[in-house]
């Protein structure tokens, strides 16, 4: 049993999508992006990564050279995305980036990983939106099915094992796993 005050119950009818959320571009630009995303990114057709890199750049993303982008990748707002050279983004990765997402050089974000910068204040009856940036360091590997929440930094050369939940910043050079993800050991033997 829980206690609540009828005046502070959840009121989604009062939710204001524009409160605390600046989408960063006009609605027509976002609509154009959605059409492009549906055809070239969400499709199972293996469109060349070079084409996808070019489209992301047109929509304001900062994309390095040699970035590999697999099919069915969902990038919410490309103008808030930065990916370093020679990084990989695996199939069905979802980047919900209401705030900035930075993926370093030579980093790998594996299949079905979910990088989620957005959240709601569950203590606010109007369910106010809140967000925070995500950074994945150079040489880091985010394993398959990993959830990364808002305001998280994954350090350079860190590994987050498959199925983990990252809710806090992780130190570079560490192998991390679990829910919540915690360091389990050093990635490189010479660092031990």
C-alpha positions as CSV (number, residue, x, y, z in Angstrom):
1,X,0.0,0.0,0.0
2,X,1.2,3.5,-0.7
3,X,0.0,6.9,0.3
4,X,-0.6,9.8,-2.0
5,X,-2.2,13.2,-2.1
6,X,-4.9,13.5,-4.7
7,X,-3.5,16.9,-5.6
8,X,-0.1,15.5,-6.6
9,X,-1.0,12.5,-8.6
10,X,0.4,12.1,-12.1
11,X,-1.3,14.5,-14.5
12,X,-0.2,13.7,-18.0
13,X,-3.0,15.9,-19.4
14,X,-0.8,18.8,-18.1
15,X,2.4,17.6,-19.7
16,X,4.0,20.3,-21.8
17,X,6.4,18.8,-24.4
18,X,8.1,22.2,-25.0
19,X,8.9,22.7,-21.3
20,X,12.6,22.0,-20.8
21,X,13.0,20.7,-24.3
22,X,14.6,22.6,-27.2
23,X,14.6,20.2,-30.2
24,X,17.4,22.4,-31.9
25,X,15.9,22.7,-35.3
26,X,12.6,23.9,-36.9
27,X,9.8,21.3,-37.3
28,X,10.2,21.1,-41.1
29,X,13.9,20.1,-40.7
30,X,13.0,17.4,-38.2
31,X,10.3,16.2,-40.6
32,X,12.8,16.0,-43.4
33,X,15.2,14.1,-41.2
34,X,12.4,11.6,-40.3
35,X,11.8,10.8,-43.9
36,X,15.5,10.4,-44.6
37,X,15.8,8.2,-41.5
38,X,13.0,6.0,-42.5
39,X,14.4,5.3,-45.9
40,X,18.2,5.1,-45.2
41,X,18.6,4.4,-41.5
42,X,15.7,2.4,-40.2
43,X,15.6,0.2,-43.3
44,X,17.0,-3.3,-43.3
45,X,18.6,-2.5,-46.7
46,X,22.4,-2.3,-46.1
47,X,22.8,1.2,-47.6
48,X,26.6,2.1,-47.8
49,X,28.0,3.7,-44.6
50,X,29.5,6.5,-46.8
51,X,26.0,7.5,-47.9
52,X,24.7,7.5,-44.3
53,X,27.7,9.5,-43.1
54,X,27.0,12.1,-45.8
55,X,23.3,12.4,-44.9
56,X,24.1,12.8,-41.2
57,X,26.5,15.6,-42.0
58,X,23.9,17.3,-44.1
59,X,21.6,17.3,-41.1
60,X,24.3,18.7,-38.8
61,X,26.0,15.7,-37.3
62,X,29.8,15.8,-36.8
63,X,30.9,12.4,-38.3
64,X,34.6,11.4,-38.7
65,X,36.1,9.4,-41.6
66,X,35.5,5.6,-41.9
67,X,32.5,5.4,-39.5
68,X,30.5,2.2,-40.1
69,X,26.7,2.5,-39.6
70,X,24.8,-0.7,-39.9
71,X,21.1,-1.1,-40.9
72,X,18.2,-0.2,-38.7
73,X,20.0,2.5,-36.6
74,X,17.7,5.0,-35.1
75,X,19.3,8.4,-34.5
76,X,16.7,10.8,-33.1
77,X,18.3,14.2,-33.7
78,X,21.5,14.1,-35.9
79,X,22.4,17.7,-35.1
80,X,23.2,16.6,-31.6
81,X,25.5,13.7,-32.6
82,X,29.2,13.5,-32.9
83,X,31.1,10.3,-33.9
84,X,34.8,10.1,-34.1
85,X,36.7,8.5,-37.0
86,X,36.7,4.7,-37.5
87,X,33.9,4.0,-35.1
88,X,31.2,1.4,-35.5
89,X,27.5,1.7,-34.8
90,X,25.8,-1.7,-34.8
91,X,22.4,-2.9,-36.1
92,X,19.3,-1.6,-34.3
93,X,21.3,0.8,-32.1
94,X,18.9,3.6,-30.8
95,X,20.4,7.0,-30.0
96,X,17.7,9.0,-28.3
97,X,19.7,12.3,-28.2
98,X,17.6,15.2,-26.9
99,X,21.0,16.2,-25.4
100,X,24.3,15.7,-27.1
101,X,25.8,12.3,-27.7
102,X,29.5,12.0,-28.4
103,X,31.0,8.7,-29.5
104,X,34.8,8.9,-29.7
105,X,37.2,7.6,-32.4
106,X,37.7,3.8,-32.7
107,X,34.7,3.2,-30.5
108,X,32.1,0.5,-31.0
109,X,28.4,0.7,-30.0
110,X,27.1,-2.8,-30.6
111,X,23.7,-4.2,-31.7
112,X,20.6,-3.0,-29.9
113,X,22.4,-0.7,-27.5
114,X,20.2,2.2,-26.3
115,X,21.9,5.6,-25.6
116,X,19.1,7.6,-24.0
117,X,19.7,11.2,-23.0
118,X,16.1,11.9,-22.2
119,X,14.1,11.2,-19.0
120,X,11.1,12.5,-17.0
121,X,10.9,13.8,-13.5
122,X,8.7,11.2,-11.9
123,X,8.2,13.3,-8.8
124,X,6.6,16.1,-10.8
125,X,2.9,15.5,-11.4
126,X,3.3,17.0,-14.8
127,X,6.1,14.6,-15.7
128,X,8.5,17.3,-16.7
129,X,11.1,16.4,-19.3
130,X,14.8,16.4,-18.3
131,X,17.9,15.3,-20.2
132,X,21.7,15.1,-20.0
133,X,24.5,14.4,-22.5
134,X,26.2,11.0,-23.1
135,X,29.9,10.6,-24.0
136,X,31.5,7.3,-25.1
137,X,35.3,7.6,-25.0
138,X,37.9,6.8,-27.7
139,X,38.4,3.1,-28.1
140,X,35.4,2.2,-25.8
141,X,33.1,-0.7,-26.5
142,X,29.4,-0.6,-25.6
143,X,28.2,-4.2,-25.8
144,X,25.0,-5.5,-27.3
145,X,21.8,-4.6,-25.6
146,X,23.4,-2.1,-23.2
147,X,21.3,0.8,-21.8
148,X,23.2,4.0,-21.2
149,X,21.2,6.7,-19.3
150,X,21.4,10.5,-19.3
151,X,24.5,12.4,-18.0
152,X,26.9,9.4,-18.4
153,X,30.5,9.4,-19.5
154,X,32.0,6.1,-20.5
155,X,35.8,6.6,-20.3
156,X,38.4,6.0,-23.0
157,X,39.0,2.3,-23.7
158,X,36.3,1.1,-21.3
159,X,34.2,-2.0,-22.1
160,X,30.6,-2.3,-21.1
161,X,29.5,-5.9,-21.4
162,X,26.4,-7.1,-23.1
163,X,23.0,-6.4,-21.4
164,X,24.5,-4.0,-18.8
165,X,22.7,-0.8,-17.5
166,X,24.9,2.3,-17.2
167,X,23.5,4.9,-14.9
168,X,26.7,6.6,-13.7
169,X,30.1,7.6,-15.3
170,X,32.5,4.7,-15.8
171,X,36.2,5.0,-15.6
172,X,38.3,4.5,-18.7
173,X,40.3,1.3,-19.3
174,X,37.9,-0.8,-17.2
175,X,35.7,-3.8,-18.0
176,X,32.2,-3.0,-16.6
177,X,29.1,-5.0,-16.3
178,X,25.8,-5.5,-14.4
179,X,22.8,-3.5,-13.4
180,X,23.9,-1.0,-12.5
181,X,27.2,-1.5,-14.4
182,X,30.3,-1.4,-12.1
183,X,34.0,-2.0,-12.9
184,X,35.1,-5.7,-12.8
185,X,38.7,-5.4,-13.8
186,X,41.2,-3.7,-16.2
187,X,40.8,-4.1,-19.9
188,X,44.5,-4.3,-20.9
189,X,46.9,-6.6,-19.0
190,X,49.8,-4.1,-19.1
191,X,47.6,-1.7,-17.0
192,X,47.3,-4.2,-14.1
